[in-house]
């Protein structure tokens, strides 16, 4: 029997981030994206080649059976000895809260079985930032300006909704398309919300501990 997505929410993040209203929001977000527990992912998607690997997960290409071959990326979080449900729940909550922003990777569906949790997300064929730079052989001021605009718009949206990504780096800045004729060719999306955190209501993301400078951590002032 498959595990119910809402059956074992672990909200102990070492703080009260998910007490009260946030705990309710967390369950609402999970239920919004969760597939019926009796439907295995293999019934809806053909899982294909590996796109990338992390410490506790692997990302594979997936083709939806019912949508004329529409392609997605599937992040598979294995339920091994290192599995932390609270980390998956936090990632889902963060992606659900920033849902549908054009510069953030979108979560489409969640599946779960006894072996893993499966997150169905955008397949961003344009690749990582550094791959694009290497492929082009140059990175113009216009390219840099468009990149900065996309990243800042995404961060502004996240922070306005109380999300701290905590892992902004070139590997997590992905281009939407590798087709130069596609209007999405130059669009950058922030990916991998695996260590993102949701702040308590009323706390300013810009002054949160994860954004403080080393000087501020040592007790000095910030700019």
C-alpha positions as CSV (number, residue, x, y, z in Angstrom):
1,X,0.0,0.0,0.0
2,X,1.3,3.5,-0.9
3,X,1.8,6.0,1.9
4,X,-0.6,8.9,2.1
5,X,1.2,12.1,1.4
6,X,-0.3,13.8,4.5
7,X,0.1,10.8,6.8
8,X,3.5,11.7,8.4
9,X,4.2,15.4,8.2
10,X,7.3,16.1,10.2
11,X,7.1,19.8,11.1
12,X,10.0,19.9,13.5
13,X,12.6,22.1,11.8
14,X,14.3,23.1,15.0
15,X,12.0,26.1,15.3
16,X,8.3,27.0,15.2
17,X,8.3,27.9,11.5
18,X,5.5,25.5,10.7
19,X,3.3,25.9,13.7
20,X,-0.2,27.2,13.4
21,X,-1.0,28.8,10.0
22,X,2.2,27.5,8.3
23,X,1.4,23.9,9.2
24,X,-2.0,24.3,7.6
25,X,-0.4,25.9,4.6
26,X,2.1,23.1,4.3
27,X,-0.7,20.5,4.2
28,X,-2.7,22.5,1.7
29,X,0.2,22.8,-0.6
30,X,1.1,19.1,-0.5
31,X,-2.5,18.1,-1.1
32,X,-2.8,20.5,-4.0
33,X,0.1,18.8,-5.9
34,X,-0.2,15.2,-4.6
35,X,-1.3,12.5,-7.0
36,X,-3.9,10.0,-5.7
37,X,-2.0,7.5,-3.5
38,X,-3.2,4.5,-5.5
39,X,-1.7,5.7,-8.7
40,X,1.9,4.8,-9.3
41,X,4.1,7.3,-11.2
42,X,4.8,4.7,-13.9
43,X,1.1,4.8,-14.8
44,X,1.3,8.4,-15.8
45,X,5.0,8.9,-16.9
46,X,7.6,7.1,-18.8
47,X,10.8,7.6,-16.8
48,X,13.9,7.9,-19.1
49,X,17.5,9.0,-18.9
50,X,19.3,10.5,-15.9
51,X,19.8,14.2,-16.0
52,X,21.6,14.7,-12.8
53,X,22.4,13.3,-9.4
54,X,22.5,14.7,-5.9
55,X,23.5,13.3,-2.5
56,X,20.0,11.9,-1.8
57,X,18.2,12.2,-5.1
58,X,18.5,11.7,-8.8
59,X,16.8,13.7,-11.6
60,X,15.5,11.9,-14.6
61,X,13.7,12.9,-17.7
62,X,10.0,11.9,-17.7
63,X,7.4,11.8,-20.6
64,X,3.8,12.2,-19.7
65,X,1.7,9.4,-21.2
66,X,-1.6,11.4,-21.4
67,X,-0.3,14.7,-22.8
68,X,1.1,13.7,-26.2
69,X,4.6,13.2,-24.9
70,X,5.0,16.3,-22.9
71,X,8.4,16.3,-21.2
72,X,9.3,17.0,-17.5
73,X,12.1,16.5,-15.1
74,X,11.4,14.1,-12.3
75,X,13.3,14.6,-9.0
76,X,13.4,11.2,-7.3
77,X,14.2,11.4,-3.5
78,X,15.0,7.9,-2.3
79,X,13.8,6.7,1.0
80,X,17.1,5.4,2.2
81,X,18.8,5.9,5.5
82,X,19.6,9.5,4.7
83,X,15.9,10.3,3.8
84,X,14.4,13.3,5.7
85,X,10.7,13.8,5.0
86,X,10.8,17.3,6.6
87,X,13.3,18.3,3.9
88,X,11.0,17.1,1.1
89,X,8.0,18.8,2.7
90,X,10.0,22.1,3.0
91,X,11.0,21.9,-0.6
92,X,7.4,21.3,-1.7
93,X,6.1,24.1,0.5
94,X,8.6,26.6,-0.9
95,X,7.8,25.7,-4.5
96,X,4.1,25.8,-3.8
97,X,4.3,29.2,-2.3
98,X,6.3,30.7,-5.2
99,X,4.0,28.8,-7.7
100,X,3.9,29.9,-11.3
101,X,6.4,32.8,-11.2
102,X,8.0,32.9,-14.6
103,X,11.6,32.9,-13.2
104,X,11.1,30.0,-10.7
105,X,11.0,26.3,-11.6
106,X,7.5,25.1,-11.3
107,X,6.3,22.1,-9.4
108,X,3.5,20.2,-11.3
109,X,2.8,17.0,-9.3
110,X,4.0,14.8,-6.4
111,X,4.0,11.0,-6.4
112,X,5.0,8.7,-3.5
113,X,5.5,5.0,-3.0
114,X,7.4,2.9,-0.5
115,X,10.7,3.6,-2.2
116,X,10.8,7.3,-3.0
117,X,9.0,10.6,-3.4
118,X,8.8,11.9,-6.9
119,X,8.6,15.6,-7.7
120,X,7.4,16.4,-11.3
121,X,9.0,19.8,-12.2
122,X,9.8,21.8,-15.4
123,X,12.3,20.3,-17.8
124,X,14.6,23.3,-18.5
125,X,16.4,22.3,-21.7
126,X,18.6,25.4,-21.9
127,X,20.9,24.0,-19.2
128,X,22.9,25.6,-16.5
129,X,24.3,29.2,-16.7
130,X,27.9,28.1,-17.1
131,X,27.0,25.6,-19.8
132,X,25.3,28.5,-21.8
133,X,28.4,30.7,-21.4
134,X,30.7,28.0,-22.5
135,X,28.5,27.1,-25.5
136,X,28.3,30.7,-26.6
137,X,32.0,31.4,-26.0
138,X,31.1,34.8,-24.6
139,X,28.6,36.5,-22.3
140,X,27.6,40.1,-23.4
141,X,26.5,42.9,-21.2
142,X,23.0,42.4,-22.5
143,X,23.1,38.7,-21.5
144,X,24.3,39.7,-18.0
145,X,21.6,42.3,-17.7
146,X,18.9,39.9,-18.7
147,X,20.3,37.3,-16.3
148,X,20.4,39.8,-13.4
149,X,16.9,40.9,-14.1
150,X,15.4,37.4,-14.1
151,X,17.2,36.4,-10.9
152,X,16.3,39.6,-9.1
153,X,12.7,39.3,-10.1
154,X,12.6,35.7,-8.8
155,X,14.3,36.7,-5.5
156,X,12.0,39.7,-5.0
157,X,9.0,37.4,-5.5
158,X,10.3,34.7,-3.1
159,X,11.2,37.2,-0.4
160,X,7.8,38.9,-0.7
161,X,6.3,35.5,0.1
162,X,8.6,34.7,3.0
163,X,10.9,32.2,1.1
164,X,14.7,32.2,1.5
165,X,16.3,30.0,-1.2
166,X,19.7,29.7,0.5
167,X,21.4,28.1,-2.5
168,X,21.7,30.7,-5.3
169,X,24.7,29.6,-7.5
170,X,25.4,29.1,-11.2
171,X,24.3,25.4,-11.1
172,X,20.9,26.4,-9.9
173,X,20.3,29.1,-12.6
174,X,18.8,27.3,-15.6
175,X,17.8,28.5,-19.0
176,X,14.3,27.6,-20.1
177,X,15.1,26.5,-23.6
178,X,18.1,25.6,-25.9
179,X,16.2,26.7,-29.0
180,X,17.4,30.1,-30.2
181,X,14.1,30.6,-32.0
182,X,12.1,30.0,-28.8
183,X,11.0,33.3,-27.0
184,X,12.1,31.5,-23.8
185,X,15.7,31.0,-24.9
186,X,17.0,33.8,-22.7
187,X,14.7,33.3,-19.8
188,X,16.5,32.1,-16.6
189,X,14.7,30.2,-13.8
190,X,15.9,29.5,-10.3
191,X,15.9,25.8,-9.6
192,X,16.5,23.4,-6.6
193,X,14.5,24.5,-3.6
194,X,16.0,21.6,-1.6
195,X,17.3,23.7,1.3
196,X,14.9,26.7,1.0
197,X,13.2,27.8,4.1
198,X,9.9,29.5,5.0
199,X,10.1,32.4,7.4
200,X,7.7,33.1,10.2
201,X,5.0,35.6,9.4
202,X,6.2,39.1,9.8
203,X,10.0,38.3,9.6
204,X,11.8,40.3,6.9
205,X,13.7,37.9,4.5
206,X,16.3,40.6,3.8
207,X,17.3,40.7,7.5
208,X,17.1,37.0,8.1
209,X,20.1,35.1,9.5
210,X,20.6,33.3,6.2
211,X,21.2,36.7,4.5
212,X,23.4,38.4,7.0
213,X,27.0,39.3,6.2
214,X,29.9,37.8,8.1
215,X,30.3,41.2,9.8
216,X,26.8,41.1,11.1
217,X,27.3,37.6,12.4
218,X,30.2,38.9,14.3
219,X,28.2,41.7,15.8
220,X,29.1,44.4,13.4
221,X,26.8,46.5,11.3
222,X,25.7,45.8,7.8
223,X,25.6,48.0,4.8
